[in-house]
Amino acid sequence: MPCSAAAVAERRAAGPRGRKERVMLTIFLRHDQSKTLEEINAHLDRTGFRAKFPPAGVEVASWYVMMGIGQVVTLRFPASRLREVNLMIEQGAWGAYRTDFYPTYDYRPVWEQSRAGAHP
């Protein structure tokens, strides 16, 4: 019986005992400084980026503004949804922002353990 690409991706994303693996992705949304803020906002409105991003089921772990850079968004989601997240950025944010993507993990628990004298 043939499987859809999405079903195959879901199975590949399943970790031990079938648990879905989640990934974190940090996205730098660097302002296109050749545009005014009004032009950037008009682009985001025209593409519907604000209404669509992030897709349902994708968690925003953090979203910061970095003065002089733009916005830095860290998302957490099932690995099988990486393409969907990427397409949403391409179709909505490109033209308003230049983008950089960084696989991310939460180092804080390791740091806290280290400060407490326990080394992982």
OpenMM code with the backbone's topology and positions (N, CA, C; nanometers):
from openmm import Vec3, app, unit

residues = "MET PRO CYS SER ALA ALA ALA VAL ALA GLU ARG ARG ALA ALA GLY PRO ARG GLY ARG LYS GLU ARG VAL MET LEU THR ILE PHE LEU ARG HIS ASP GLN SER LYS THR LEU GLU GLU ILE ASN ALA HIS LEU ASP ARG THR GLY PHE ARG ALA LYS PHE PRO PRO ALA GLY VAL GLU VAL ALA SER TRP TYR VAL MET MET GLY ILE GLY GLN VAL VAL THR LEU ARG PHE PRO ALA SER ARG LEU ARG GLU VAL ASN LEU MET ILE GLU GLN GLY ALA TRP GLY ALA TYR ARG THR ASP PHE TYR PRO THR TYR ASP TYR ARG PRO VAL TRP GLU GLN SER ARG ALA GLY ALA HIS PRO".split()
positions = [
    Vec3(0.0848, -0.1176, 0.0000),
    Vec3(0.0000, 0.0000, 0.0000),
    Vec3(0.0897, 0.1244, 0.0000),
    Vec3(0.0779, 0.2134, -0.0991),
    Vec3(0.1634, 0.3314, -0.1059),
    Vec3(0.1339, 0.4280, 0.0085),
    Vec3(0.2405, 0.4957, 0.0535),
    Vec3(0.2281, 0.5933, 0.1617),
    Vec3(0.2526, 0.7330, 0.1069),
    Vec3(0.1870, 0.8294, 0.1667),
    Vec3(0.2110, 0.9678, 0.1279),
    Vec3(0.3468, 1.0118, 0.1799),
    Vec3(0.4013, 1.1157, 0.1180),
    Vec3(0.5299, 1.1700, 0.1632),
    Vec3(0.5196, 1.2172, 0.3070),
    Vec3(0.4048, 1.2738, 0.3441),
    Vec3(0.3865, 1.3218, 0.4814),
    Vec3(0.3900, 1.2054, 0.5806),
    Vec3(0.3281, 1.0924, 0.5444),
    Vec3(0.3272, 0.9755, 0.6327),
    Vec3(0.4676, 0.9202, 0.6505),
    Vec3(0.5446, 0.9170, 0.5412),
    Vec3(0.6828, 0.8704, 0.5487),
    Vec3(0.7642, 0.9624, 0.6385),
    Vec3(0.7460, 1.0944, 0.6215),
    Vec3(0.8192, 1.1920, 0.7033),
    Vec3(0.7829, 1.1763, 0.8503),
    Vec3(0.6551, 1.1521, 0.8803),
    Vec3(0.6120, 1.1337, 1.0193),
    Vec3(0.6804, 1.0118, 1.0807),
    Vec3(0.6871, 0.9012, 1.0052),
    Vec3(0.7525, 0.7806, 1.0562),
    Vec3(0.9010, 0.8057, 1.0797),
    Vec3(0.9650, 0.8770, 0.9881),
    Vec3(1.1079, 0.9067, 1.0028),
    Vec3(1.1328, 0.9970, 1.1228),
    Vec3(1.0362, 1.0823, 1.1549),
    Vec3(1.0520, 1.1748, 1.2674),
    Vec3(1.0254, 1.1071, 1.4013),
    Vec3(0.9697, 0.9869, 1.3970),
    Vec3(0.9391, 0.9162, 1.5206),
    Vec3(1.0680, 0.8674, 1.5843),
    Vec3(1.0825, 0.8930, 1.7096),
    Vec3(1.2014, 0.8512, 1.7832),
    Vec3(1.1749, 0.7203, 1.8542),
    Vec3(1.2443, 0.6961, 1.9652),
    Vec3(1.2256, 0.5734, 2.0416),
    Vec3(1.0790, 0.5535, 2.0803),
    Vec3(1.0329, 0.4324, 2.0664),
    Vec3(0.8951, 0.3947, 2.1020),
    Vec3(0.7898, 0.4770, 2.0284),
    Vec3(0.8257, 0.5279, 1.9086),
    Vec3(0.7281, 0.5979, 1.8260),
    Vec3(0.7039, 0.7426, 1.8651),
    Vec3(0.7754, 0.7933, 1.9650),
    Vec3(0.7569, 0.9325, 2.0087),
    Vec3(0.8076, 1.0258, 1.8992),
    Vec3(0.7302, 1.1253, 1.8651),
    Vec3(0.7714, 1.2210, 1.7621),
    Vec3(0.8818, 1.3095, 1.8153),
    Vec3(0.9878, 1.3217, 1.7372),
    Vec3(1.0989, 1.4075, 1.7761),
    Vec3(1.0656, 1.5518, 1.7397),
    Vec3(1.0970, 1.6408, 1.8295),
    Vec3(1.0753, 1.7837, 1.8060),
    Vec3(1.2110, 1.8489, 1.7874),
    Vec3(1.2147, 1.9455, 1.6991),
    Vec3(1.3371, 2.0205, 1.6740),
    Vec3(1.3125, 2.1657, 1.7106),
    Vec3(1.4224, 2.2357, 1.7333),
    Vec3(1.4143, 2.3792, 1.7546),
    Vec3(1.4888, 2.4448, 1.6401),
    Vec3(1.4356, 2.5562, 1.5948),
    Vec3(1.4949, 2.6298, 1.4840),
    Vec3(1.4905, 2.7780, 1.5175),
    Vec3(1.6065, 2.8427, 1.5121),
    Vec3(1.6125, 2.9869, 1.5332),
    Vec3(1.6225, 3.0544, 1.3983),
    Vec3(1.5367, 3.1522, 1.3762),
    Vec3(1.5313, 3.2235, 1.2485),
    Vec3(1.5607, 3.3702, 1.2743),
    Vec3(1.6620, 3.4228, 1.2055),
    Vec3(1.6894, 3.5659, 1.2091),
    Vec3(1.6107, 3.6295, 1.0955),
    Vec3(1.5229, 3.7207, 1.1281),
    Vec3(1.4480, 3.7980, 1.0294),
    Vec3(1.5148, 3.9355, 1.0248),
    Vec3(1.6100, 3.9501, 0.9348),
    Vec3(1.6868, 4.0749, 0.9251),
    Vec3(1.6103, 4.1738, 0.8392),
    Vec3(1.5840, 4.2911, 0.8955),
    Vec3(1.5089, 4.3926, 0.8218),
    Vec3(1.5786, 4.4272, 0.6914),
    Vec3(1.5009, 4.4394, 0.5851),
    Vec3(1.5532, 4.4899, 0.4578),
    Vec3(1.5634, 4.6408, 0.4733),
    Vec3(1.6842, 4.6901, 0.4960),
    Vec3(1.7016, 4.8315, 0.5285),
    Vec3(1.6867, 4.9228, 0.4075),
    Vec3(1.6634, 4.8637, 0.2901),
    Vec3(1.6347, 4.9476, 0.1735),
    Vec3(1.4869, 4.9874, 0.1721),
    Vec3(1.4091, 4.9327, 0.2663),
    Vec3(1.2658, 4.9619, 0.2750),
    Vec3(1.2344, 5.0335, 0.4047),
    Vec3(1.1321, 5.1152, 0.3996),
    Vec3(1.0835, 5.1796, 0.5217),
    Vec3(1.0025, 5.0782, 0.6010),
    Vec3(0.9783, 5.1099, 0.7278),
    Vec3(0.8964, 5.0229, 0.8109),
    Vec3(0.7569, 5.0072, 0.7508),
    Vec3(0.7031, 5.1148, 0.6946),
    Vec3(0.5707, 5.1076, 0.6324),
    Vec3(0.5717, 5.0097, 0.5142),
    Vec3(0.6787, 5.0097, 0.4349),
    Vec3(0.6885, 4.9179, 0.3210),
    Vec3(0.7016, 4.7727, 0.3686),
    Vec3(0.7788, 4.7521, 0.4739),
    Vec3(0.7930, 4.6167, 0.5294),
    Vec3(0.6581, 4.5672, 0.5802),
    Vec3(0.5872, 4.6515, 0.6566),
    Vec3(0.4562, 4.6127, 0.7097),
    Vec3(0.3564, 4.5867, 0.5977),
    Vec3(0.3595, 4.6680, 0.4910),
    Vec3(0.2692, 4.6475, 0.3773),
    Vec3(0.2967, 4.5124, 0.3117),
    Vec3(0.4236, 4.4767, 0.2985),
    Vec3(0.4590, 4.3462, 0.2400),
    Vec3(0.4054, 4.2321, 0.3265),
    Vec3(0.4258, 4.2415, 0.4587),
    Vec3(0.3789, 4.1372, 0.5495),
    Vec3(0.2264, 4.1259, 0.5475),
    Vec3(0.1577, 4.2391, 0.5347),
    Vec3(0.0116, 4.2375, 0.5235),
    Vec3(-0.0323, 4.1734, 0.3922),
    Vec3(0.0340, 4.2119, 0.2832),
    Vec3(-0.0005, 4.1604, 0.1502),
    Vec3(0.0168, 4.0088, 0.1414),
    Vec3(0.1231, 3.9558, 0.2021),
    Vec3(0.1487, 3.8113, 0.1960),
    Vec3(0.0729, 3.7340, 0.3029),
    Vec3(0.0139, 3.8039, 0.3989),
    Vec3(-0.0580, 3.7372, 0.5074),
    Vec3(0.0343, 3.6712, 0.6087),
    Vec3(0.1602, 3.7121, 0.6102),
    Vec3(0.2587, 3.6475, 0.6966),
    Vec3(0.2178, 3.6503, 0.8432),
    Vec3(0.1756, 3.7640, 0.8926),
    Vec3(0.1405, 3.7752, 1.0352),
    Vec3(0.0236, 3.6837, 1.0727),
    Vec3(-0.0709, 3.6691, 0.9827),
    Vec3(-0.1883, 3.5857, 1.0108),
    Vec3(-0.1544, 3.4366, 1.0035),
    Vec3(-0.0555, 3.3985, 0.9206),
    Vec3(-0.0252, 3.2571, 0.8974),
    Vec3(0.0921, 3.2034, 0.9783),
    Vec3(0.1771, 3.2919, 1.0279),
    Vec3(0.2994, 3.2456, 1.0921),
    Vec3(0.2916, 3.2618, 1.2421),
    Vec3(0.3257, 3.1635, 1.3191),
    Vec3(0.3687, 3.0306, 1.2772),
    Vec3(0.2478, 2.9436, 1.2458),
    Vec3(0.2704, 2.8357, 1.1712),
    Vec3(0.1581, 2.7449, 1.1423),
    Vec3(0.1027, 2.6847, 1.2716),
    Vec3(-0.0213, 2.6451, 1.2693),
    Vec3(-0.0835, 2.5800, 1.3855),
    Vec3(0.0010, 2.4596, 1.4266),
    Vec3(0.0213, 2.4450, 1.5561),
    Vec3(0.0982, 2.3322, 1.6075),
    Vec3(0.2477, 2.3570, 1.6154),
    Vec3(0.2922, 2.4735, 1.5701),
    Vec3(0.4332, 2.5116, 1.5817),
    Vec3(0.4433, 2.6092, 1.6979),
    Vec3(0.5248, 2.5743, 1.7958),
    Vec3(0.5375, 2.6548, 1.9176),
    Vec3(0.6441, 2.7630, 1.9006),
    Vec3(0.6115, 2.8835, 1.9438),
    Vec3(0.7097, 2.9910, 1.9486),
    Vec3(0.7771, 2.9826, 2.0851),
    Vec3(0.9031, 2.9406, 2.0873),
    Vec3(0.9780, 2.9300, 2.2124),
    Vec3(1.0241, 3.0680, 2.2581),
    Vec3(1.0588, 3.1540, 2.1633),
    Vec3(1.0951, 3.2925, 2.1962),
    Vec3(1.0851, 3.3773, 2.0697),
    Vec3(1.0645, 3.5060, 2.0898),
    Vec3(1.0571, 3.5999, 1.9767),
    Vec3(1.1054, 3.7344, 2.0284),
    Vec3(1.2229, 3.7730, 1.9845),
    Vec3(1.2855, 3.8961, 2.0322),
    Vec3(1.3119, 3.9912, 1.9170),
    Vec3(1.3149, 4.1196, 1.9492),
    Vec3(1.3618, 4.2216, 1.8563),
    Vec3(1.5049, 4.2537, 1.8967),
    Vec3(1.5945, 4.2522, 1.7984),
    Vec3(1.7334, 4.2912, 1.8215),
    Vec3(1.7556, 4.4205, 1.7454),
    Vec3(1.7698, 4.5288, 1.8189),
    Vec3(1.7850, 4.6600, 1.7552),
    Vec3(1.9049, 4.6559, 1.6606),
    Vec3(1.8840, 4.7071, 1.5398),
    Vec3(1.9883, 4.7100, 1.4382),
    Vec3(1.9974, 4.5824, 1.3573),
    Vec3(1.9280, 4.4778, 1.3984),
    Vec3(1.9309, 4.3485, 1.3285),
    Vec3(1.7932, 4.3175, 1.2701),
    Vec3(1.6954, 4.3100, 1.3555),
    Vec3(1.5612, 4.2700, 1.3151),
    Vec3(1.4985, 4.1876, 1.4255),
    Vec3(1.4407, 4.0746, 1.3889),
    Vec3(1.3731, 3.9890, 1.4850),
    Vec3(1.4392, 3.8517, 1.4851),
    Vec3(1.4394, 3.7897, 1.6037),
    Vec3(1.4963, 3.6561, 1.6200),
    Vec3(1.3872, 3.5686, 1.6802),
    Vec3(1.3473, 3.4676, 1.6048),
    Vec3(1.2374, 3.3795, 1.6440),
    Vec3(1.2918, 3.2392, 1.6625),
    Vec3(1.2608, 3.1771, 1.7762),
    Vec3(1.2962, 3.0364, 1.7952),
    Vec3(1.1667, 2.9568, 1.8036),
    Vec3(1.1567, 2.8568, 1.7168),
    Vec3(1.0382, 2.7722, 1.7077),
    Vec3(1.0714, 2.6317, 1.7560),
    Vec3(0.9692, 2.5596, 1.8027),
    Vec3(0.9815, 2.4188, 1.8395),
    Vec3(0.8675, 2.3457, 1.7689),
    Vec3(0.9021, 2.2373, 1.6970),
    Vec3(0.8013, 2.1669, 1.6186),
    Vec3(0.8510, 2.0279, 1.5811),
    Vec3(0.7589, 1.9400, 1.5358),
    Vec3(0.8018, 1.8077, 1.4895),
    Vec3(0.8933, 1.8223, 1.3674),
    Vec3(0.9980, 1.7427, 1.3644),
    Vec3(1.0957, 1.7508, 1.2556),
    Vec3(1.0301, 1.7366, 1.1185),
    Vec3(0.9241, 1.6619, 1.1103),
    Vec3(0.8565, 1.6398, 0.9823),
    Vec3(0.7941, 1.7668, 0.9247),
    Vec3(0.7849, 1.8733, 1.0041),
    Vec3(0.7205, 1.9971, 0.9579),
    Vec3(0.8202, 2.1030, 0.9141),
    Vec3(0.9483, 2.0672, 0.9071),
    Vec3(1.0521, 2.1636, 0.8709),
    Vec3(1.0252, 2.2276, 0.7358),
    Vec3(0.9902, 2.1500, 0.6365),
    Vec3(0.9638, 2.2057, 0.5031),
    Vec3(0.8496, 2.3059, 0.5070),
    Vec3(0.7435, 2.2738, 0.5794),
    Vec3(0.6277, 2.3639, 0.5911),
    Vec3(0.6680, 2.4975, 0.6526),
    Vec3(0.7487, 2.4928, 0.7573),
    Vec3(0.7953, 2.6166, 0.8215),
    Vec3(0.8804, 2.6965, 0.7238),
    Vec3(0.9704, 2.6287, 0.6541),
    Vec3(1.0564, 2.6963, 0.5562),
    Vec3(0.9736, 2.7633, 0.4470),
    Vec3(0.8768, 2.6929, 0.3912),
    Vec3(0.7926, 2.7498, 0.2855),
    Vec3(0.7153, 2.8713, 0.3344),
    Vec3(0.6677, 2.8658, 0.4575),
    Vec3(0.5923, 2.9785, 0.5109),
    Vec3(0.6798, 3.1033, 0.5183),
    Vec3(0.8061, 3.0859, 0.5576),
    Vec3(0.8996, 3.1993, 0.5612),
    Vec3(0.9238, 3.2504, 0.4196),
    Vec3(0.9525, 3.1595, 0.3275),
    Vec3(0.9794, 3.1990, 0.1889),
    Vec3(0.8620, 3.2743, 0.1272),
    Vec3(0.7414, 3.2254, 0.1493),
    Vec3(0.6239, 3.2826, 0.0845),
    Vec3(0.5719, 3.4087, 0.1530),
    Vec3(0.6093, 3.4304, 0.2787),
    Vec3(0.5543, 3.5457, 0.3495),
    Vec3(0.6545, 3.6501, 0.3919),
    Vec3(0.7724, 3.6055, 0.4357),
    Vec3(0.8681, 3.6995, 0.4935),
    Vec3(0.9697, 3.7512, 0.3927),
    Vec3(1.0024, 3.6681, 0.2936),
    Vec3(1.1006, 3.7135, 0.1952),
    Vec3(1.0477, 3.8361, 0.1239),
    Vec3(1.1305, 3.9351, 0.1094),
    Vec3(1.0894, 4.0626, 0.0519),
    Vec3(1.0779, 4.1694, 0.1596),
    Vec3(1.0520, 4.1254, 0.2822),
    Vec3(1.0508, 4.2162, 0.3967),
    Vec3(1.1765, 4.1952, 0.4807),
    Vec3(1.2223, 4.0707, 0.4843),
    Vec3(1.3381, 4.0327, 0.5646),
    Vec3(1.4356, 3.9491, 0.4820),
    Vec3(1.5618, 3.9558, 0.5197),
    Vec3(1.6597, 3.8559, 0.4783),
    Vec3(1.6602, 3.7549, 0.5928),
    Vec3(1.6771, 3.6289, 0.5635),
    Vec3(1.6625, 3.5273, 0.6677),
    Vec3(1.7878, 3.4431, 0.6839),
    Vec3(1.8115, 3.4035, 0.8066),
    Vec3(1.9145, 3.3070, 0.8428),
    Vec3(1.8473, 3.2037, 0.9320),
    Vec3(1.8838, 3.0772, 0.9145),
    Vec3(1.8252, 2.9683, 0.9919),
    Vec3(1.9343, 2.8942, 1.0683),
    Vec3(1.9067, 2.8643, 1.1950),
    Vec3(2.0038, 2.7950, 1.2790),
    Vec3(1.9345, 2.6848, 1.3593),
    Vec3(1.9766, 2.5580, 1.3406),
    Vec3(1.9259, 2.4531, 1.4296),
    Vec3(1.9677, 2.4911, 1.5721),
    Vec3(1.8800, 2.4686, 1.6668),
    Vec3(1.8992, 2.5195, 1.8019),
    Vec3(1.8666, 2.4105, 1.9031),
    Vec3(1.9324, 2.4173, 2.0193),
    Vec3(1.8891, 2.3330, 2.1303),
    Vec3(1.8981, 2.4130, 2.2585),
    Vec3(1.8229, 2.3678, 2.3571),
    Vec3(1.8138, 2.4388, 2.4841),
    Vec3(1.9327, 2.3994, 2.5720),
    Vec3(2.0276, 2.4881, 2.5861),
    Vec3(2.1486, 2.4631, 2.6646),
    Vec3(2.1297, 2.4957, 2.8130),
    Vec3(2.0237, 2.5666, 2.8450),
    Vec3(2.0067, 2.6130, 2.9826),
    Vec3(2.0122, 2.5007, 3.0864),
    Vec3(1.9437, 2.3871, 3.0677),
    Vec3(1.9527, 2.2809, 3.1690),
    Vec3(2.0961, 2.2299, 3.1872),
    Vec3(2.1729, 2.2234, 3.0803),
    Vec3(2.3124, 2.1795, 3.0886),
    Vec3(2.3930, 2.2826, 3.1670),
    Vec3(2.3718, 2.4094, 3.1363),
    Vec3(2.4406, 2.5180, 3.2056),
    Vec3(2.4077, 2.5162, 3.3545),
    Vec3(2.2784, 2.4992, 3.3863),
    Vec3(2.2378, 2.4970, 3.5267),
    Vec3(2.3002, 2.3788, 3.6008),
    Vec3(2.3052, 2.2652, 3.5357),
    Vec3(2.3665, 2.1455, 3.5941),
    Vec3(2.5158, 2.1700, 3.6186),
    Vec3(2.5798, 2.2327, 3.5231),
    Vec3(2.7222, 2.2624, 3.5327),
    Vec3(2.7505, 2.3584, 3.6482),
    Vec3(2.6663, 2.4589, 3.6633),
    Vec3(2.6844, 2.5570, 3.7724),
    Vec3(2.6623, 2.4915, 3.9084),
    Vec3(2.5794, 2.3890, 3.9121),
    Vec3(2.5530, 2.3190, 4.0370),
    Vec3(2.6635, 2.2187, 4.0697),
    Vec3(2.7615, 2.2056, 3.9783),
    Vec3(2.8736, 2.1156, 4.0023),
    Vec3(2.8582, 1.9777, 3.9435),
    Vec3(2.7437, 1.9512, 3.8840),
    Vec3(2.7217, 1.8211, 3.8191),
    Vec3(2.7482, 1.8377, 3.6702),
    Vec3(2.8408, 1.7609, 3.6197),
    Vec3(2.8742, 1.7702, 3.4769),
    Vec3(2.8015, 1.6610, 3.4008),
    Vec3(2.7346, 1.7014, 3.2906),
    Vec3(2.6571, 1.6023, 3.2142),
    Vec3(2.7461, 1.5004, 3.1473),
] * unit.nanometer
topology = app.Topology()
chain = topology.addChain("A")
for resn in residues:
    res = topology.addResidue(resn, chain)
    for name in ("N", "CA", "C"):
        topology.addAtom(name, app.Element.getBySymbol(name[0]), res)
